[in-house]
Amino acid sequence: LLQDESVLDDNVQMLDFGAILAEPGAPLQDWHRDGGDYLFARSFRASRVAGHDLPPFAVAVITPLLNVTMEHGPTEFCMGYSNLVGIDSEHVGQVPVKDPELREKLDEFLEYRNACPAEAWRAPILNFGDVLLFDYNMLHRGGPNNSPDLRALIYNTYVRSWYKDPNWSQPNKAKHAKKSADSPLAKFSESMQQISRNVRLAIPDEIKPEDPDVFANTKFDDLEKLKQFRPSHFAEIFEIEDDDDEETFYLTNVDIDIEGLKVCFDNDRCFALPKGEDLFIEADSGENIRIVAPGGKEIKEFTVVPYQKQVVISSLNTEF
């Protein structure tokens, strides 16, 4: 499959492999593309080439090491976004389309920024050993791990022979590849050592390093003990000043088709939340937001957190 010319080619190479680990309580990730703007930052403006005009240059392959449920926070995808890579809002009107209505969709995607429109959101549920492949330019994010389990996946990155991934520079890889007979990894096979060196880790933000119950049996320095690895300290690290407690984010109803469904705030303000709609929310950090069905039945509730990310409700993650 990877050697097909519409995917990669006969000279496909494995660039990297490792593990993706999310501890219980790990928060929701930001939407992102693994490929970044390496090739297509403003390619349409420069050459009228963008999105799928060219075949993929890299494909990510993930395999879960457990049966994933919505509680584990499966990887979420924004379908169609890779078609827009290289197109900016200034030039979207010049993109040739067969159906004029598609131009509105292009505008919608570009307008959302760090969010995904309701009709484009997908969260495939994988079982142990399943394999999922996706284009490096696909917009995606890891969900919150609300389970008691470690969410563990193996990832492999396959590329065309000329591609070099800026996420994993050769000097950095060489630094992390140093071997030591005293290393705890030394007793494992070469492949297991390689996987353990290339770990992408998501950790909970609310664990207190001084809590003795959390680290009672820990005899080594965990990342959890280092506050600079915690999302809540990003502003401190990068000297970001933000005195405003108000958060802005999208609340998306993918497919819950309940007439009269509403989103309600602490002050009893309520707004309609129909199926397929995306609401732009302004709320204070710490405020409780409820999704309420007719008759006052609450089907979901969440608390706004600092740097709140897009909240998606669907038949997969909401009981009603």
C-alpha positions as CSV (number, residue, x, y, z in Angstrom):
1,L,0.0,0.0,0.0
2,L,2.7,2.5,1.0
3,Q,4.6,1.7,-2.3
4,D,1.7,2.7,-4.4
5,E,2.6,5.9,-6.4
6,S,-0.6,7.6,-5.2
7,V,0.6,7.1,-1.5
8,L,4.4,7.1,-1.4
9,D,6.6,5.2,-3.9
10,D,8.8,2.1,-4.4
11,N,11.6,3.8,-2.5
12,V,9.6,4.3,0.6
13,Q,11.7,4.5,3.8
14,M,10.9,4.3,7.4
15,L,12.0,7.6,8.9
16,D,11.2,6.9,12.6
17,F,9.3,4.8,15.1
18,G,8.5,4.9,18.7
19,A,5.8,5.1,21.3
20,I,3.0,7.6,22.1
21,L,2.0,7.5,25.8
22,A,-0.8,9.4,27.5
23,E,-1.1,8.9,31.2
24,P,-4.5,8.9,33.0
25,G,-5.6,12.5,33.3
26,A,-3.6,13.7,30.3
27,P,-5.5,16.7,28.8
28,L,-6.8,17.3,25.3
29,Q,-4.1,18.2,22.7
30,D,-4.2,21.2,20.3
31,W,-5.1,20.5,16.7
32,H,-1.9,20.1,14.7
33,R,-0.3,18.7,11.6
34,D,2.9,16.5,12.0
35,G,4.3,18.0,8.8
36,G,3.9,21.6,9.9
37,D,4.6,24.1,7.1
38,Y,7.7,22.3,5.9
39,L,6.6,22.3,2.3
40,F,3.4,24.2,1.8
41,A,3.4,27.3,3.9
42,R,2.0,29.6,1.1
43,S,2.5,27.3,-1.9
44,F,-0.7,28.4,-3.6
45,R,0.3,32.0,-3.6
46,A,3.8,31.2,-5.0
47,S,3.0,28.5,-7.6
48,R,-0.8,27.7,-7.6
49,V,0.0,24.3,-6.1
50,A,-1.5,23.2,-2.8
51,G,-3.2,20.5,-0.8
52,H,-3.6,17.2,-2.8
53,D,-2.1,18.6,-6.1
54,L,0.9,16.6,-5.0
55,P,0.8,13.1,-3.5
56,P,1.8,12.6,0.2
57,F,5.5,13.0,1.1
58,A,5.0,11.2,4.5
59,V,2.5,8.9,6.1
60,A,2.1,8.2,9.8
61,V,1.1,4.7,11.0
62,I,-0.3,4.1,14.5
63,T,-1.1,0.9,16.3
64,P,-2.8,0.9,19.7
65,L,-1.5,-1.5,22.4
66,L,-4.9,-1.7,24.0
67,N,-8.6,-1.7,23.0
68,V,-9.2,2.1,22.7
69,T,-12.5,3.6,24.0
70,M,-13.7,7.2,24.0
71,E,-12.6,7.3,27.7
72,H,-9.0,6.7,26.5
73,G,-9.2,9.8,24.3
74,P,-8.7,8.4,20.8
75,T,-7.0,10.4,18.1
76,E,-9.4,12.8,16.5
77,F,-9.1,13.9,12.8
78,C,-10.4,16.8,10.8
79,M,-11.3,15.3,7.4
80,G,-10.5,17.4,4.4
81,Y,-8.1,19.9,6.0
82,S,-5.1,18.5,4.1
83,N,-6.7,19.7,0.9
84,L,-6.1,23.3,2.2
85,V,-2.5,23.1,3.1
86,G,-0.7,25.9,1.4
87,I,-3.8,28.1,0.9
88,D,-4.2,31.3,3.0
89,S,-7.4,33.3,3.6
90,E,-6.3,36.1,1.3
91,H,-6.1,33.8,-1.8
92,V,-8.9,31.3,-1.0
93,G,-11.2,33.1,-3.5
94,Q,-8.8,32.2,-6.3
95,V,-8.9,28.5,-5.7
96,P,-10.6,26.7,-8.6
97,V,-13.5,24.5,-7.5
98,K,-16.2,22.5,-9.4
99,D,-18.9,23.3,-6.9
100,P,-19.2,27.0,-5.8
101,E,-20.5,25.8,-2.4
102,L,-17.2,24.3,-1.7
103,R,-15.7,27.8,-1.6
104,E,-17.8,28.4,1.5
105,K,-16.3,25.3,3.1
106,L,-12.8,26.5,2.3
107,D,-13.6,29.8,4.0
108,E,-15.1,27.9,7.0
109,F,-12.0,25.7,7.5
110,L,-9.6,28.7,7.3
111,E,-11.8,30.7,9.7
112,Y,-11.8,28.1,12.4
113,R,-8.0,28.2,13.0
114,N,-7.5,25.8,16.0
115,A,-10.8,24.0,15.6
116,C,-12.5,21.6,13.3
117,P,-16.0,22.0,11.8
118,A,-18.6,19.6,13.0
119,E,-19.1,17.7,9.7
120,A,-15.4,17.1,9.4
121,W,-14.7,15.7,12.8
122,R,-13.9,12.0,13.1
123,A,-12.6,9.8,16.0
124,P,-12.0,6.2,14.8
125,I,-12.1,3.7,17.6
126,L,-9.2,1.2,17.3
127,N,-8.7,-2.1,18.9
128,F,-5.4,-3.7,20.0
129,G,-3.3,-4.4,16.9
130,D,-5.4,-2.4,14.5
131,V,-3.4,-0.2,12.1
132,L,-4.3,3.3,11.0
133,L,-2.5,5.3,8.3
134,F,-2.8,9.0,7.8
135,D,-1.2,11.8,5.7
136,Y,1.3,13.9,7.5
137,N,-0.7,17.0,6.5
138,M,-3.9,15.7,8.2
139,L,-5.1,17.9,11.0
140,H,-5.4,15.8,14.2
141,R,-5.1,15.8,18.0
142,G,-5.0,13.3,20.9
143,G,-8.2,13.3,23.0
144,P,-8.2,13.6,26.9
145,N,-7.4,10.4,28.7
146,N,-10.2,10.1,31.2
147,S,-9.6,6.4,31.8
148,P,-7.4,4.8,34.5
149,D,-5.3,3.2,31.8
150,L,-2.1,4.3,30.1
151,R,-3.0,5.0,26.5
152,A,-0.2,3.5,24.6
153,L,0.4,3.4,20.8
154,I,3.3,2.5,18.6
155,Y,3.9,4.9,15.7
156,N,5.9,4.5,12.5
157,T,6.7,7.3,10.0
158,Y,7.2,6.3,6.4
159,V,8.5,8.8,3.9
160,R,9.7,9.4,0.4
161,S,13.4,9.0,0.1
162,W,14.1,12.8,-0.1
163,Y,12.0,13.9,2.9
164,K,13.7,14.9,6.1
165,D,11.4,15.5,9.1
166,P,12.3,18.8,10.9
167,N,10.5,17.5,14.1
168,W,13.3,15.0,14.6
169,S,16.7,16.5,13.6
170,Q,19.7,14.3,13.2
171,P,21.7,15.9,16.0
172,N,18.8,15.5,18.4
173,K,18.4,11.8,17.4
174,A,22.1,11.2,17.8
175,K,22.1,12.7,21.2
176,H,19.2,10.5,22.3
177,A,20.7,7.4,20.7
178,K,23.7,7.3,23.0
179,K,24.1,3.9,24.6
180,S,25.2,3.0,28.1
181,A,25.6,-0.3,29.7
182,D,24.2,1.3,32.9
183,S,21.0,2.4,31.1
184,P,17.8,0.7,32.3
185,L,17.1,0.1,28.6
186,A,20.2,-2.0,28.1
187,K,18.4,-5.3,29.0
188,F,15.9,-4.9,26.2
189,S,16.3,-5.7,22.5
190,E,17.5,-3.1,20.0
191,S,14.0,-2.5,18.7
192,M,12.6,-2.0,22.2
193,Q,15.4,0.3,23.1
194,Q,14.7,2.4,19.9
195,I,11.0,2.6,20.8
196,S,11.8,3.7,24.3
197,R,14.1,6.4,23.1
198,N,11.5,7.9,20.9
199,V,8.6,8.5,23.2
200,R,6.0,11.2,22.8
201,L,4.5,11.7,26.2
202,A,1.2,13.3,27.4
203,I,0.9,13.9,31.1
204,P,-1.8,15.2,33.3
205,D,-1.7,18.9,34.3
206,E,-3.5,18.6,37.6
207,I,-1.1,16.2,39.5
208,K,0.8,18.0,42.3
209,P,4.4,16.9,42.4
210,E,4.5,17.3,46.1
211,D,1.6,14.8,46.6
212,P,3.3,11.9,48.4
213,D,0.5,9.5,47.3
214,V,1.2,10.0,43.6
215,F,5.0,9.3,43.8
216,A,5.1,7.0,46.8
217,N,6.7,4.2,44.8
218,T,8.7,6.3,42.4
219,K,12.5,6.0,42.7
220,F,13.6,8.1,39.6
221,D,13.0,11.6,38.3
222,D,9.7,11.7,36.4
223,L,8.7,14.4,34.0
224,E,5.7,15.0,36.2
225,K,8.1,16.4,38.8
226,L,9.4,19.0,36.4
227,K,7.0,21.9,36.2
228,Q,8.4,23.1,32.9
229,F,6.7,20.1,31.3
230,R,3.3,21.1,32.4
231,P,0.9,23.0,30.1
232,S,-0.1,25.4,32.8
233,H,3.5,26.6,33.0
234,F,3.9,27.3,29.3
235,A,3.0,31.0,29.8
236,E,5.6,31.3,32.6
237,I,8.3,29.7,30.4
238,F,7.7,31.8,27.4
239,E,6.9,35.0,29.4
240,I,3.3,35.3,28.1
241,E,1.3,37.9,29.9
242,D,-2.4,37.2,30.1
243,D,-4.3,39.0,32.8
244,D,-7.7,38.1,31.2
245,D,-9.4,35.0,32.7
246,E,-11.8,34.8,29.7
247,E,-11.3,31.9,27.4
248,T,-12.5,31.7,23.8
249,F,-13.1,28.4,22.0
250,Y,-15.5,26.4,19.8
251,L,-18.2,24.1,21.1
252,T,-19.2,21.6,18.4
253,N,-22.2,19.3,18.2
254,V,-21.2,16.6,15.6
255,D,-24.3,14.4,15.4
256,I,-26.6,14.7,18.5
257,D,-30.0,15.3,16.9
258,I,-32.2,16.5,19.9
259,E,-34.6,19.3,19.2
260,G,-34.2,22.0,21.8
261,L,-30.7,21.0,22.8
262,K,-29.0,23.9,24.6
263,V,-25.7,24.9,26.1
264,C,-26.1,26.7,29.4
265,F,-23.6,28.8,31.5
266,D,-23.3,29.4,35.3
267,N,-25.5,32.6,35.0
268,D,-28.3,30.5,33.4
269,R,-27.7,32.0,30.0
270,C,-28.6,29.3,27.4
271,F,-28.1,29.1,23.6
272,A,-29.4,26.6,21.1
273,L,-26.9,23.9,20.0
274,P,-28.4,22.1,17.0
275,K,-26.8,19.1,15.3
276,G,-23.9,20.0,13.0
277,E,-23.4,23.4,14.6
278,D,-20.3,25.1,16.0
279,L,-20.7,27.8,18.6
280,F,-18.0,30.3,19.4
281,I,-17.8,30.4,23.2
282,E,-16.5,33.2,25.5
283,A,-16.4,32.0,29.1
284,D,-14.3,32.5,32.2
285,S,-11.8,30.0,33.3
286,G,-13.4,27.8,36.0
287,E,-16.9,28.3,34.7
288,N,-19.2,25.2,34.4
289,I,-20.9,24.7,31.1
290,R,-23.8,22.3,30.7
291,I,-25.3,20.6,27.7
292,V,-29.0,20.4,28.5
293,A,-31.8,18.5,26.7
294,P,-35.5,19.4,26.8
295,G,-37.0,18.8,30.3
296,G,-33.8,20.0,31.9
297,K,-31.9,16.7,31.6
298,E,-28.1,17.4,31.6
299,I,-26.3,15.1,29.1
300,K,-22.8,16.6,29.5
301,E,-21.0,19.0,31.8
302,F,-17.4,20.4,31.7
303,T,-15.4,23.1,33.4
304,V,-13.6,25.7,31.3
305,V,-9.8,25.5,31.8
306,P,-7.0,27.9,31.0
307,Y,-6.2,27.8,27.3
308,Q,-9.4,25.9,26.7
309,K,-9.4,23.9,23.4
310,Q,-12.3,23.0,21.2
311,V,-14.9,20.9,22.9
312,V,-16.7,18.3,20.7
313,I,-19.8,16.4,21.7
314,S,-21.0,13.5,19.7
315,S,-22.9,10.2,20.0
316,L,-19.5,8.6,20.7
317,N,-18.7,10.6,23.8
318,T,-22.0,11.7,25.2
319,E,-24.8,9.6,26.8
320,F,-28.3,10.8,26.1
